[in-house]
Amino acid sequence: MTLHHSEETHRQLVERIPESTGKDMNEWFAALEAGPSLSRFDERVNWLRAEYDLSHGQATAIVHEYDKVRAARKLT
């Protein structure tokens, strides 16, 4: 699934996640890793929304950032 917003908007969303949710990105990454084994992007977004009452934008930004970090780890 592709993002429906620019990378600049994504970066701004990610920067606001800790303040708006009370958890930093590492905590959200840990929640994704501890959660159910969902492989599809939209499944993970929907799970975060349902489990933690996040907005679609927040959940999308968290999952997208998580995927970016995981992909970067695989490259190193």
PDB file of N, CA, C, O and CB in Angstrom:
ATOM      1  N   MET A   1       0.849  -1.171   0.000  1.00  0.00           N
ATOM      2  CA  MET A   1       0.000   0.000   0.000  1.00  0.00           C
ATOM      3  C   MET A   1       0.894   1.234   0.000  1.00  0.00           C
ATOM      4  O   MET A   1       1.876   1.296   0.739  1.00  0.00           O
ATOM      5  CB  MET A   1      -0.965  -0.002   1.220  1.00  0.00           C
ATOM      6  N   THR A   2       0.560   2.186  -0.806  1.00  0.00           N
ATOM      7  CA  THR A   2       1.345   3.408  -0.865  1.00  0.00           C
ATOM      8  C   THR A   2       0.719   4.466   0.031  1.00  0.00           C
ATOM      9  O   THR A   2      -0.467   4.423   0.358  1.00  0.00           O
ATOM     10  CB  THR A   2       1.455   3.917  -2.312  1.00  0.00           C
ATOM     11  N   LEU A   3       1.547   5.400   0.406  1.00  0.00           N
ATOM     12  CA  LEU A   3       1.053   6.506   1.216  1.00  0.00           C
ATOM     13  C   LEU A   3       0.235   7.446   0.345  1.00  0.00           C
ATOM     14  O   LEU A   3       0.509   7.612  -0.843  1.00  0.00           O
ATOM     15  CB  LEU A   3       2.220   7.264   1.891  1.00  0.00           C
ATOM     16  N   HIS A   4      -0.760   8.049   0.948  1.00  0.00           N
ATOM     17  CA  HIS A   4      -1.588   9.007   0.228  1.00  0.00           C
ATOM     18  C   HIS A   4      -1.146  10.432   0.521  1.00  0.00           C
ATOM     19  O   HIS A   4      -1.848  11.388   0.190  1.00  0.00           O
ATOM     20  CB  HIS A   4      -3.059   8.824   0.593  1.00  0.00           C
ATOM     21  N   HIS A   5       0.008  10.570   1.138  1.00  0.00           N
ATOM     22  CA  HIS A   5       0.540  11.885   1.416  1.00  0.00           C
ATOM     23  C   HIS A   5       2.043  11.884   1.135  1.00  0.00           C
ATOM     24  O   HIS A   5       2.659  10.834   0.953  1.00  0.00           O
ATOM     25  CB  HIS A   5       0.245  12.301   2.877  1.00  0.00           C
ATOM     26  N   SER A   6       2.609  13.076   1.106  1.00  0.00           N
ATOM     27  CA  SER A   6       4.019  13.218   0.770  1.00  0.00           C
ATOM     28  C   SER A   6       4.913  12.739   1.909  1.00  0.00           C
ATOM     29  O   SER A   6       4.460  12.569   3.041  1.00  0.00           O
ATOM     30  CB  SER A   6       4.336  14.670   0.431  1.00  0.00           C
ATOM     31  N   GLU A   7       6.169  12.528   1.597  1.00  0.00           N
ATOM     32  CA  GLU A   7       7.137  12.155   2.629  1.00  0.00           C
ATOM     33  C   GLU A   7       7.288  13.273   3.656  1.00  0.00           C
ATOM     34  O   GLU A   7       7.547  13.002   4.828  1.00  0.00           O
ATOM     35  CB  GLU A   7       8.502  11.826   1.996  1.00  0.00           C
ATOM     36  N   GLU A   8       7.131  14.509   3.234  1.00  0.00           N
ATOM     37  CA  GLU A   8       7.201  15.639   4.171  1.00  0.00           C
ATOM     38  C   GLU A   8       6.046  15.567   5.175  1.00  0.00           C
ATOM     39  O   GLU A   8       6.249  15.761   6.373  1.00  0.00           O
ATOM     40  CB  GLU A   8       7.165  16.991   3.403  1.00  0.00           C
ATOM     41  N   THR A   9       4.861  15.293   4.691  1.00  0.00           N
ATOM     42  CA  THR A   9       3.709  15.143   5.583  1.00  0.00           C
ATOM     43  C   THR A   9       3.921  13.953   6.512  1.00  0.00           C
ATOM     44  O   THR A   9       3.601  14.023   7.698  1.00  0.00           O
ATOM     45  CB  THR A   9       2.403  14.967   4.772  1.00  0.00           C
ATOM     46  N   HIS A  10       4.458  12.869   5.976  1.00  0.00           N
ATOM     47  CA  HIS A  10       4.755  11.689   6.798  1.00  0.00           C
ATOM     48  C   HIS A  10       5.726  12.053   7.920  1.00  0.00           C
ATOM     49  O   HIS A  10       5.507  11.686   9.074  1.00  0.00           O
ATOM     50  CB  HIS A  10       5.345  10.552   5.928  1.00  0.00           C
ATOM     51  N   ARG A  11       6.784  12.763   7.588  1.00  0.00           N
ATOM     52  CA  ARG A  11       7.769  13.162   8.591  1.00  0.00           C
ATOM     53  C   ARG A  11       7.122  14.006   9.682  1.00  0.00           C
ATOM     54  O   ARG A  11       7.410  13.824  10.864  1.00  0.00           O
ATOM     55  CB  ARG A  11       8.919  13.938   7.935  1.00  0.00           C
ATOM     56  N   GLN A  12       6.255  14.920   9.291  1.00  0.00           N
ATOM     57  CA  GLN A  12       5.571  15.769  10.268  1.00  0.00           C
ATOM     58  C   GLN A  12       4.657  14.939  11.176  1.00  0.00           C
ATOM     59  O   GLN A  12       4.592  15.175  12.382  1.00  0.00           O
ATOM     60  CB  GLN A  12       4.753  16.858   9.549  1.00  0.00           C
ATOM     61  N   LEU A  13       3.958  13.972  10.593  1.00  0.00           N
ATOM     62  CA  LEU A  13       3.107  13.083  11.396  1.00  0.00           C
ATOM     63  C   LEU A  13       3.949  12.315  12.406  1.00  0.00           C
ATOM     64  O   LEU A  13       3.589  12.223  13.579  1.00  0.00           O
ATOM     65  CB  LEU A  13       2.332  12.099  10.489  1.00  0.00           C
ATOM     66  N   VAL A  14       5.071  11.763  11.948  1.00  0.00           N
ATOM     67  CA  VAL A  14       5.947  10.984  12.830  1.00  0.00           C
ATOM     68  C   VAL A  14       6.471  11.849  13.969  1.00  0.00           C
ATOM     69  O   VAL A  14       6.551  11.390  15.109  1.00  0.00           O
ATOM     70  CB  VAL A  14       7.124  10.387  12.036  1.00  0.00           C
ATOM     71  N   GLU A  15       6.825  13.084  13.675  1.00  0.00           N
ATOM     72  CA  GLU A  15       7.324  13.987  14.717  1.00  0.00           C
ATOM     73  C   GLU A  15       6.267  14.265  15.789  1.00  0.00           C
ATOM     74  O   GLU A  15       6.610  14.488  16.950  1.00  0.00           O
ATOM     75  CB  GLU A  15       7.782  15.304  14.092  1.00  0.00           C
ATOM     76  N   ARG A  16       4.990  14.254  15.410  1.00  0.00           N
ATOM     77  CA  ARG A  16       3.907  14.552  16.355  1.00  0.00           C
ATOM     78  C   ARG A  16       3.399  13.325  17.110  1.00  0.00           C
ATOM     79  O   ARG A  16       2.655  13.468  18.080  1.00  0.00           O
ATOM     80  CB  ARG A  16       2.758  15.189  15.621  1.00  0.00           C
ATOM     81  N   ILE A  17       3.783  12.136  16.689  1.00  0.00           N
ATOM     82  CA  ILE A  17       3.282  10.898  17.311  1.00  0.00           C
ATOM     83  C   ILE A  17       3.520  10.877  18.824  1.00  0.00           C
ATOM     84  O   ILE A  17       2.568  10.638  19.567  1.00  0.00           O
ATOM     85  CB  ILE A  17       3.953   9.677  16.668  1.00  0.00           C
ATOM     86  N   PRO A  18       4.740  11.114  19.317  1.00  0.00           N
ATOM     87  CA  PRO A  18       4.948  11.023  20.774  1.00  0.00           C
ATOM     88  C   PRO A  18       4.042  11.963  21.568  1.00  0.00           C
ATOM     89  O   PRO A  18       3.478  11.565  22.587  1.00  0.00           O
ATOM     90  CB  PRO A  18       6.397  11.329  21.107  1.00  0.00           C
ATOM     91  N   GLU A  19       3.904  13.179  21.117  1.00  0.00           N
ATOM     92  CA  GLU A  19       3.080  14.144  21.838  1.00  0.00           C
ATOM     93  C   GLU A  19       1.592  13.792  21.754  1.00  0.00           C
ATOM     94  O   GLU A  19       0.867  13.908  22.742  1.00  0.00           O
ATOM     95  CB  GLU A  19       3.315  15.549  21.288  1.00  0.00           C
ATOM     96  N   SER A  20       1.149  13.370  20.592  1.00  0.00           N
ATOM     97  CA  SER A  20      -0.289  13.120  20.419  1.00  0.00           C
ATOM     98  C   SER A  20      -0.746  11.769  20.957  1.00  0.00           C
ATOM     99  O   SER A  20      -1.930  11.586  21.239  1.00  0.00           O
ATOM    100  CB  SER A  20      -0.644  13.211  18.965  1.00  0.00           C
ATOM    101  N   THR A  21       0.185  10.813  21.104  1.00  0.00           N
ATOM    102  CA  THR A  21      -0.205   9.481  21.571  1.00  0.00           C
ATOM    103  C   THR A  21       0.326   9.135  22.958  1.00  0.00           C
ATOM    104  O   THR A  21      -0.193   8.232  23.614  1.00  0.00           O
ATOM    105  CB  THR A  21       0.269   8.450  20.594  1.00  0.00           C
ATOM    106  N   GLY A  22       1.348   9.842  23.403  1.00  0.00           N
ATOM    107  CA  GLY A  22       1.953   9.536  24.696  1.00  0.00           C
ATOM    108  C   GLY A  22       2.996   8.438  24.634  1.00  0.00           C
ATOM    109  O   GLY A  22       3.539   8.039  25.664  1.00  0.00           O
ATOM    110  N   LYS A  23       3.285   7.942  23.436  1.00  0.00           N
ATOM    111  CA  LYS A  23       4.307   6.900  23.251  1.00  0.00           C
ATOM    112  C   LYS A  23       5.259   7.334  22.150  1.00  0.00           C
ATOM    113  O   LYS A  23       4.848   7.928  21.154  1.00  0.00           O
ATOM    114  CB  LYS A  23       3.657   5.521  22.905  1.00  0.00           C
ATOM    115  N   ASP A  24       6.551   7.026  22.344  1.00  0.00           N
ATOM    116  CA  ASP A  24       7.502   7.341  21.284  1.00  0.00           C
ATOM    117  C   ASP A  24       7.477   6.235  20.228  1.00  0.00           C
ATOM    118  O   ASP A  24       6.832   5.203  20.412  1.00  0.00           O
ATOM    119  CB  ASP A  24       8.933   7.517  21.861  1.00  0.00           C
ATOM    120  N   MET A  25       8.179   6.463  19.133  1.00  0.00           N
ATOM    121  CA  MET A  25       8.131   5.519  18.013  1.00  0.00           C
ATOM    122  C   MET A  25       8.667   4.146  18.403  1.00  0.00           C
ATOM    123  O   MET A  25       8.151   3.130  17.937  1.00  0.00           O
ATOM    124  CB  MET A  25       8.926   6.064  16.833  1.00  0.00           C
ATOM    125  N   ASN A  26       9.692   4.099  19.250  1.00  0.00           N
ATOM    126  CA  ASN A  26      10.210   2.789  19.662  1.00  0.00           C
ATOM    127  C   ASN A  26       9.155   1.980  20.415  1.00  0.00           C
ATOM    128  O   ASN A  26       9.092   0.758  20.280  1.00  0.00           O
ATOM    129  CB  ASN A  26      11.454   2.964  20.538  1.00  0.00           C
ATOM    130  N   GLU A  27       8.334   2.659  21.202  1.00  0.00           N
ATOM    131  CA  GLU A  27       7.249   1.968  21.903  1.00  0.00           C
ATOM    132  C   GLU A  27       6.209   1.441  20.912  1.00  0.00           C
ATOM    133  O   GLU A  27       5.686   0.339  21.079  1.00  0.00           O
ATOM    134  CB  GLU A  27       6.582   2.911  22.923  1.00  0.00           C
ATOM    135  N   TRP A  28       5.914   2.234  19.885  1.00  0.00           N
ATOM    136  CA  TRP A  28       4.973   1.767  18.863  1.00  0.00           C
ATOM    137  C   TRP A  28       5.554   0.607  18.069  1.00  0.00           C
ATOM    138  O   TRP A  28       4.836  -0.332  17.724  1.00  0.00           O
ATOM    139  CB  TRP A  28       4.600   2.909  17.918  1.00  0.00           C
ATOM    140  N   PHE A  29       6.863   0.667  17.773  1.00  0.00           N
ATOM    141  CA  PHE A  29       7.502  -0.448  17.063  1.00  0.00           C
ATOM    142  C   PHE A  29       7.421  -1.719  17.900  1.00  0.00           C
ATOM    143  O   PHE A  29       7.160  -2.799  17.370  1.00  0.00           O
ATOM    144  CB  PHE A  29       8.977  -0.117  16.732  1.00  0.00           C
ATOM    145  N   ALA A  30       7.643  -1.592  19.197  1.00  0.00           N
ATOM    146  CA  ALA A  30       7.558  -2.754  20.093  1.00  0.00           C
ATOM    147  C   ALA A  30       6.133  -3.294  20.119  1.00  0.00           C
ATOM    148  O   ALA A  30       5.937  -4.509  20.160  1.00  0.00           O
ATOM    149  CB  ALA A  30       8.015  -2.379  21.525  1.00  0.00           C
ATOM    150  N   ALA A  31       5.142  -2.420  20.096  1.00  0.00           N
ATOM    151  CA  ALA A  31       3.745  -2.864  20.078  1.00  0.00           C
ATOM    152  C   ALA A  31       3.445  -3.640  18.798  1.00  0.00           C
ATOM    153  O   ALA A  31       2.755  -4.659  18.834  1.00  0.00           O
ATOM    154  CB  ALA A  31       2.791  -1.657  20.206  1.00  0.00           C
ATOM    155  N   LEU A  32       3.960  -3.160  17.674  1.00  0.00           N
ATOM    156  CA  LEU A  32       3.763  -3.877  16.409  1.00  0.00           C
ATOM    157  C   LEU A  32       4.421  -5.258  16.454  1.00  0.00           C
ATOM    158  O   LEU A  32       3.845  -6.247  16.000  1.00  0.00           O
ATOM    159  CB  LEU A  32       4.332  -3.058  15.234  1.00  0.00           C
ATOM    160  N   GLU A  33       5.623  -5.310  17.002  1.00  0.00           N
ATOM    161  CA  GLU A  33       6.341  -6.587  17.070  1.00  0.00           C
ATOM    162  C   GLU A  33       5.675  -7.559  18.031  1.00  0.00           C
ATOM    163  O   GLU A  33       5.706  -8.768  17.800  1.00  0.00           O
ATOM    164  CB  GLU A  33       7.787  -6.358  17.491  1.00  0.00           C
ATOM    165  N   ALA A  34       5.074  -7.058  19.101  1.00  0.00           N
ATOM    166  CA  ALA A  34       4.421  -7.913  20.084  1.00  0.00           C
ATOM    167  C   ALA A  34       2.990  -8.274  19.679  1.00  0.00           C
ATOM    168  O   ALA A  34       2.405  -9.214  20.216  1.00  0.00           O
ATOM    169  CB  ALA A  34       4.415  -7.230  21.436  1.00  0.00           C
ATOM    170  N   GLY A  35       2.439  -7.529  18.738  1.00  0.00           N
ATOM    171  CA  GLY A  35       1.059  -7.755  18.315  1.00  0.00           C
ATOM    172  C   GLY A  35       0.928  -8.973  17.422  1.00  0.00           C
ATOM    173  O   GLY A  35       1.869  -9.751  17.264  1.00  0.00           O
ATOM    174  N   PRO A  36      -0.237  -9.127  16.847  1.00  0.00           N
ATOM    175  CA  PRO A  36      -0.474 -10.290  15.990  1.00  0.00           C
ATOM    176  C   PRO A  36       0.407 -10.258  14.745  1.00  0.00           C
ATOM    177  O   PRO A  36       0.831  -9.190  14.303  1.00  0.00           O
ATOM    178  CB  PRO A  36      -1.944 -10.356  15.583  1.00  0.00           C
ATOM    179  N   SER A  37       0.671 -11.405  14.200  1.00  0.00           N
ATOM    180  CA  SER A  37       1.500 -11.548  13.001  1.00  0.00           C
ATOM    181  C   SER A  37       0.687 -11.191  11.761  1.00  0.00           C
ATOM    182  O   SER A  37       0.138 -12.063  11.087  1.00  0.00           O
ATOM    183  CB  SER A  37       2.057 -12.988  12.885  1.00  0.00           C
ATOM    184  N   LEU A  38       0.623  -9.937  11.482  1.00  0.00           N
ATOM    185  CA  LEU A  38      -0.100  -9.453  10.308  1.00  0.00           C
ATOM    186  C   LEU A  38       0.916  -8.977   9.288  1.00  0.00           C
ATOM    187  O   LEU A  38       1.795  -8.181   9.619  1.00  0.00           O
ATOM    188  CB  LEU A  38      -1.097  -8.309  10.679  1.00  0.00           C
ATOM    189  N   SER A  39       0.814  -9.445   8.069  1.00  0.00           N
ATOM    190  CA  SER A  39       1.829  -9.097   7.073  1.00  0.00           C
ATOM    191  C   SER A  39       1.412  -7.921   6.194  1.00  0.00           C
ATOM    192  O   SER A  39       2.270  -7.189   5.701  1.00  0.00           O
ATOM    193  CB  SER A  39       2.127 -10.296   6.203  1.00  0.00           C
ATOM    194  N   ARG A  40       0.127  -7.733   5.993  1.00  0.00           N
ATOM    195  CA  ARG A  40      -0.313  -6.665   5.101  1.00  0.00           C
ATOM    196  C   ARG A  40      -0.334  -5.323   5.831  1.00  0.00           C
ATOM    197  O   ARG A  40      -0.708  -5.233   7.000  1.00  0.00           O
ATOM    198  CB  ARG A  40      -1.702  -6.982   4.531  1.00  0.00           C
ATOM    199  N   PHE A  41       0.074  -4.298   5.111  1.00  0.00           N
ATOM    200  CA  PHE A  41       0.142  -2.939   5.649  1.00  0.00           C
ATOM    201  C   PHE A  41      -1.196  -2.521   6.253  1.00  0.00           C
ATOM    202  O   PHE A  41      -1.255  -2.080   7.401  1.00  0.00           O
ATOM    203  CB  PHE A  41       0.556  -1.949   4.551  1.00  0.00           C
ATOM    204  N   ASP A  42      -2.263  -2.662   5.479  1.00  0.00           N
ATOM    205  CA  ASP A  42      -3.565  -2.201   5.945  1.00  0.00           C
ATOM    206  C   ASP A  42      -4.077  -3.008   7.137  1.00  0.00           C
ATOM    207  O   ASP A  42      -4.817  -2.469   7.961  1.00  0.00           O
ATOM    208  CB  ASP A  42      -4.568  -2.268   4.816  1.00  0.00           C
ATOM    209  N   GLU A  43      -3.708  -4.267   7.251  1.00  0.00           N
ATOM    210  CA  GLU A  43      -4.085  -5.062   8.422  1.00  0.00           C
ATOM    211  C   GLU A  43      -3.416  -4.520   9.683  1.00  0.00           C
ATOM    212  O   GLU A  43      -4.045  -4.419  10.736  1.00  0.00           O
ATOM    213  CB  GLU A  43      -3.708  -6.540   8.214  1.00  0.00           C
ATOM    214  N   ARG A  44      -2.136  -4.174   9.563  1.00  0.00           N
ATOM    215  CA  ARG A  44      -1.419  -3.631  10.712  1.00  0.00           C
ATOM    216  C   ARG A  44      -1.968  -2.267  11.106  1.00  0.00           C
ATOM    217  O   ARG A  44      -2.092  -1.966  12.293  1.00  0.00           O
ATOM    218  CB  ARG A  44       0.075  -3.528  10.408  1.00  0.00           C
ATOM    219  N   VAL A  45      -2.303  -1.429  10.106  1.00  0.00           N
ATOM    220  CA  VAL A  45      -2.904  -0.122  10.380  1.00  0.00           C
ATOM    221  C   VAL A  45      -4.239  -0.306  11.108  1.00  0.00           C
ATOM    222  O   VAL A  45      -4.499   0.348  12.118  1.00  0.00           O
ATOM    223  CB  VAL A  45      -3.109   0.679   9.060  1.00  0.00           C
ATOM    224  N   ASN A  46      -5.067  -1.190  10.594  1.00  0.00           N
ATOM    225  CA  ASN A  46      -6.378  -1.409  11.211  1.00  0.00           C
ATOM    226  C   ASN A  46      -6.247  -1.988  12.615  1.00  0.00           C
ATOM    227  O   ASN A  46      -7.029  -1.641  13.500  1.00  0.00           O
ATOM    228  CB  ASN A  46      -7.224  -2.340  10.343  1.00  0.00           C
ATOM    229  N   TRP A  47      -5.275  -2.861  12.830  1.00  0.00           N
ATOM    230  CA  TRP A  47      -5.064  -3.412  14.171  1.00  0.00           C
ATOM    231  C   TRP A  47      -4.663  -2.307  15.157  1.00  0.00           C
ATOM    232  O   TRP A  47      -5.208  -2.226  16.258  1.00  0.00           O
ATOM    233  CB  TRP A  47      -3.980  -4.513  14.135  1.00  0.00           C
ATOM    234  N   LEU A  48      -3.708  -1.460  14.758  1.00  0.00           N
ATOM    235  CA  LEU A  48      -3.303  -0.351  15.633  1.00  0.00           C
ATOM    236  C   LEU A  48      -4.485   0.558  15.950  1.00  0.00           C
ATOM    237  O   LEU A  48      -4.666   0.975  17.094  1.00  0.00           O
ATOM    238  CB  LEU A  48      -2.175   0.466  14.980  1.00  0.00           C
ATOM    239  N   ARG A  49      -5.279   0.859  14.943  1.00  0.00           N
ATOM    240  CA  ARG A  49      -6.436   1.732  15.156  1.00  0.00           C
ATOM    241  C   ARG A  49      -7.402   1.123  16.159  1.00  0.00           C
ATOM    242  O   ARG A  49      -7.883   1.808  17.062  1.00  0.00           O
ATOM    243  CB  ARG A  49      -7.158   2.001  13.832  1.00  0.00           C
ATOM    244  N   ALA A  50      -7.679  -0.149  16.002  1.00  0.00           N
ATOM    245  CA  ALA A  50      -8.651  -0.813  16.880  1.00  0.00           C
ATOM    246  C   ALA A  50      -8.093  -1.032  18.282  1.00  0.00           C
ATOM    247  O   ALA A  50      -8.790  -0.819  19.273  1.00  0.00           O
ATOM    248  CB  ALA A  50      -9.075  -2.150  16.280  1.00  0.00           C
ATOM    249  N   GLU A  51      -6.847  -1.455  18.360  1.00  0.00           N
ATOM    250  CA  GLU A  51      -6.246  -1.802  19.650  1.00  0.00           C
ATOM    251  C   GLU A  51      -5.923  -0.577  20.498  1.00  0.00           C
ATOM    252  O   GLU A  51      -6.050  -0.617  21.722  1.00  0.00           O
ATOM    253  CB  GLU A  51      -4.987  -2.607  19.430  1.00  0.00           C
ATOM    254  N   TYR A  52      -5.507   0.513  19.852  1.00  0.00           N
ATOM    255  CA  TYR A  52      -5.018   1.677  20.588  1.00  0.00           C
ATOM    256  C   TYR A  52      -5.819   2.955  20.324  1.00  0.00           C
ATOM    257  O   TYR A  52      -5.439   4.034  20.778  1.00  0.00           O
ATOM    258  CB  TYR A  52      -3.581   1.917  20.241  1.00  0.00           C
ATOM    259  N   ASP A  53      -6.923   2.829  19.593  1.00  0.00           N
ATOM    260  CA  ASP A  53      -7.793   3.971  19.311  1.00  0.00           C
ATOM    261  C   ASP A  53      -7.031   5.123  18.655  1.00  0.00           C
ATOM    262  O   ASP A  53      -7.193   6.283  19.034  1.00  0.00           O
ATOM    263  CB  ASP A  53      -8.452   4.455  20.597  1.00  0.00           C
ATOM    264  N   LEU A  54      -6.205   4.791  17.674  1.00  0.00           N
ATOM    265  CA  LEU A  54      -5.443   5.799  16.934  1.00  0.00           C
ATOM    266  C   LEU A  54      -6.241   6.264  15.724  1.00  0.00           C
ATOM    267  O   LEU A  54      -7.137   5.567  15.247  1.00  0.00           O
ATOM    268  CB  LEU A  54      -4.070   5.239  16.493  1.00  0.00           C
ATOM    269  N   SER A  55      -5.904   7.440  15.242  1.00  0.00           N
ATOM    270  CA  SER A  55      -6.490   7.900  13.985  1.00  0.00           C
ATOM    271  C   SER A  55      -5.845   7.122  12.835  1.00  0.00           C
ATOM    272  O   SER A  55      -4.793   6.503  12.993  1.00  0.00           O
ATOM    273  CB  SER A  55      -6.293   9.446  13.800  1.00  0.00           C
ATOM    274  N   HIS A  56      -6.494   7.170  11.697  1.00  0.00           N
ATOM    275  CA  HIS A  56      -5.935   6.485  10.523  1.00  0.00           C
ATOM    276  C   HIS A  56      -4.559   7.058  10.179  1.00  0.00           C
ATOM    277  O   HIS A  56      -3.633   6.309   9.870  1.00  0.00           O
ATOM    278  CB  HIS A  56      -6.891   6.615   9.306  1.00  0.00           C
ATOM    279  N   GLY A  57      -4.427   8.386  10.232  1.00  0.00           N
ATOM    280  CA  GLY A  57      -3.150   9.025   9.909  1.00  0.00           C
ATOM    281  C   GLY A  57      -2.036   8.613  10.853  1.00  0.00           C
ATOM    282  O   GLY A  57      -0.913   8.356  10.419  1.00  0.00           O
ATOM    283  N   GLN A  58      -2.343   8.550  12.145  1.00  0.00           N
ATOM    284  CA  GLN A  58      -1.332   8.139  13.128  1.00  0.00           C
ATOM    285  C   GLN A  58      -0.903   6.696  12.876  1.00  0.00           C
ATOM    286  O   GLN A  58       0.290   6.400  12.821  1.00  0.00           O
ATOM    287  CB  GLN A  58      -1.877   8.291  14.570  1.00  0.00           C
ATOM    288  N   ALA A  59      -1.872   5.807  12.722  1.00  0.00           N
ATOM    289  CA  ALA A  59      -1.554   4.394  12.521  1.00  0.00           C
ATOM    290  C   ALA A  59      -0.778   4.179  11.227  1.00  0.00           C
ATOM    291  O   ALA A  59       0.171   3.395  11.190  1.00  0.00           O
ATOM    292  CB  ALA A  59      -2.833   3.558  12.508  1.00  0.00           C
ATOM    293  N   THR A  60      -1.178   4.868  10.179  1.00  0.00           N
ATOM    294  CA  THR A  60      -0.473   4.747   8.895  1.00  0.00           C
ATOM    295  C   THR A  60       0.967   5.226   9.029  1.00  0.00           C
ATOM    296  O   THR A  60       1.887   4.578   8.531  1.00  0.00           O
ATOM    297  CB  THR A  60      -1.200   5.552   7.795  1.00  0.00           C
ATOM    298  N   ALA A  61       1.164   6.357   9.700  1.00  0.00           N
ATOM    299  CA  ALA A  61       2.517   6.889   9.870  1.00  0.00           C
ATOM    300  C   ALA A  61       3.389   5.925  10.678  1.00  0.00           C
ATOM    301  O   ALA A  61       4.560   5.733  10.351  1.00  0.00           O
ATOM    302  CB  ALA A  61       2.468   8.263  10.561  1.00  0.00           C
ATOM    303  N   ILE A  62       2.838   5.327  11.713  1.00  0.00           N
ATOM    304  CA  ILE A  62       3.604   4.389  12.541  1.00  0.00           C
ATOM    305  C   ILE A  62       4.006   3.164  11.729  1.00  0.00           C
ATOM    306  O   ILE A  62       5.168   2.759  11.756  1.00  0.00           O
ATOM    307  CB  ILE A  62       2.788   3.963  13.777  1.00  0.00           C
ATOM    308  N   VAL A  63       3.065   2.575  11.012  1.00  0.00           N
ATOM    309  CA  VAL A  63       3.366   1.364  10.241  1.00  0.00           C
ATOM    310  C   VAL A  63       4.353   1.682   9.118  1.00  0.00           C
ATOM    311  O   VAL A  63       5.283   0.911   8.879  1.00  0.00           O
ATOM    312  CB  VAL A  63       2.069   0.750   9.657  1.00  0.00           C
ATOM    313  N   HIS A  64       4.164   2.798   8.435  1.00  0.00           N
ATOM    314  CA  HIS A  64       5.084   3.164   7.353  1.00  0.00           C
ATOM    315  C   HIS A  64       6.499   3.384   7.893  1.00  0.00           C
ATOM    316  O   HIS A  64       7.473   2.923   7.299  1.00  0.00           O
ATOM    317  CB  HIS A  64       4.587   4.435   6.631  1.00  0.00           C
ATOM    318  N   GLU A  65       6.605   4.082   9.009  1.00  0.00           N
ATOM    319  CA  GLU A  65       7.927   4.331   9.600  1.00  0.00           C
ATOM    320  C   GLU A  65       8.556   3.022  10.071  1.00  0.00           C
ATOM    321  O   GLU A  65       9.758   2.814   9.903  1.00  0.00           O
ATOM    322  CB  GLU A  65       7.818   5.325  10.781  1.00  0.00           C
ATOM    323  N   TYR A  66       7.763   2.156  10.651  1.00  0.00           N
ATOM    324  CA  TYR A  66       8.251   0.845  11.092  1.00  0.00           C
ATOM    325  C   TYR A  66       8.808   0.064   9.898  1.00  0.00           C
ATOM    326  O   TYR A  66       9.884  -0.528   9.988  1.00  0.00           O
ATOM    327  CB  TYR A  66       7.114   0.040  11.783  1.00  0.00           C
ATOM    328  N   ASP A  67       8.080   0.066   8.794  1.00  0.00           N
ATOM    329  CA  ASP A  67       8.547  -0.637   7.595  1.00  0.00           C
ATOM    330  C   ASP A  67       9.835  -0.026   7.044  1.00  0.00           C
ATOM    331  O   ASP A  67      10.721  -0.749   6.590  1.00  0.00           O
ATOM    332  CB  ASP A  67       7.463  -0.617   6.519  1.00  0.00           C
ATOM    333  N   LYS A  68       9.938   1.295   7.083  1.00  0.00           N
ATOM    334  CA  LYS A  68      11.159   1.950   6.619  1.00  0.00           C
ATOM    335  C   LYS A  68      12.356   1.566   7.473  1.00  0.00           C
ATOM    336  O   LYS A  68      13.432   1.285   6.945  1.00  0.00           O
ATOM    337  CB  LYS A  68      10.984   3.461   6.621  1.00  0.00           C
ATOM    338  N   VAL A  69      12.177   1.552   8.798  1.00  0.00           N
ATOM    339  CA  VAL A  69      13.267   1.202   9.712  1.00  0.00           C
ATOM    340  C   VAL A  69      13.669  -0.254   9.529  1.00  0.00           C
ATOM    341  O   VAL A  69      14.859  -0.569   9.501  1.00  0.00           O
ATOM    342  CB  VAL A  69      12.856   1.459  11.172  1.00  0.00           C
ATOM    343  N   ARG A  70      12.694  -1.141   9.404  1.00  0.00           N
ATOM    344  CA  ARG A  70      12.995  -2.573   9.193  1.00  0.00           C
ATOM    345  C   ARG A  70      13.745  -2.779   7.895  1.00  0.00           C
ATOM    346  O   ARG A  70      14.698  -3.557   7.854  1.00  0.00           O
ATOM    347  CB  ARG A  70      11.701  -3.411   9.185  1.00  0.00           C
ATOM    348  N   ALA A  71      13.340  -2.102   6.832  1.00  0.00           N
ATOM    349  CA  ALA A  71      14.016  -2.245   5.537  1.00  0.00           C
ATOM    350  C   ALA A  71      15.450  -1.736   5.620  1.00  0.00           C
ATOM    351  O   ALA A  71      16.353  -2.324   5.026  1.00  0.00           O
ATOM    352  CB  ALA A  71      13.247  -1.486   4.435  1.00  0.00           C
ATOM    353  N   ALA A  72      15.663  -0.652   6.350  1.00  0.00           N
ATOM    354  CA  ALA A  72      17.020  -0.110   6.497  1.00  0.00           C
ATOM    355  C   ALA A  72      17.903  -1.082   7.282  1.00  0.00           C
ATOM    356  O   ALA A  72      19.088  -1.224   6.982  1.00  0.00           O
ATOM    357  CB  ALA A  72      16.983   1.270   7.205  1.00  0.00           C
ATOM    358  N   ARG A  73      17.326  -1.754   8.290  1.00  0.00           N
ATOM    359  CA  ARG A  73      18.103  -2.738   9.080  1.00  0.00           C
ATOM    360  C   ARG A  73      18.534  -3.909   8.207  1.00  0.00           C
ATOM    361  O   ARG A  73      19.630  -4.442   8.381  1.00  0.00           O
ATOM    362  CB  ARG A  73      17.270  -3.257  10.284  1.00  0.00           C
ATOM    363  N   LYS A  74      17.684  -4.310   7.272  1.00  0.00           N
ATOM    364  CA  LYS A  74      18.012  -5.448   6.407  1.00  0.00           C
ATOM    365  C   LYS A  74      19.154  -5.121   5.452  1.00  0.00           C
ATOM    366  O   LYS A  74      19.893  -6.006   5.022  1.00  0.00           O
ATOM    367  CB  LYS A  74      16.783  -5.878   5.612  1.00  0.00           C
ATOM    368  N   LEU A  75      19.286  -3.844   5.130  1.00  0.00           N
ATOM    369  CA  LEU A  75      20.319  -3.421   4.196  1.00  0.00           C
ATOM    370  C   LEU A  75      21.699  -3.352   4.838  1.00  0.00           C
ATOM    371  O   LEU A  75      22.712  -3.384   4.139  1.00  0.00           O
ATOM    372  CB  LEU A  75      19.964  -2.080   3.616  1.00  0.00           C
ATOM    373  N   THR A  76      21.743  -3.259   6.141  1.00  0.00           N
ATOM    374  CA  THR A  76      23.047  -3.111   6.799  1.00  0.00           C
ATOM    375  C   THR A  76      23.575  -4.435   7.286  1.00  0.00           C
ATOM    376  O   THR A  76      24.661  -4.492   7.862  1.00  0.00           O
ATOM    377  CB  THR A  76      22.952  -2.142   7.961  1.00  0.00           C
TER     378      THR A  76
END
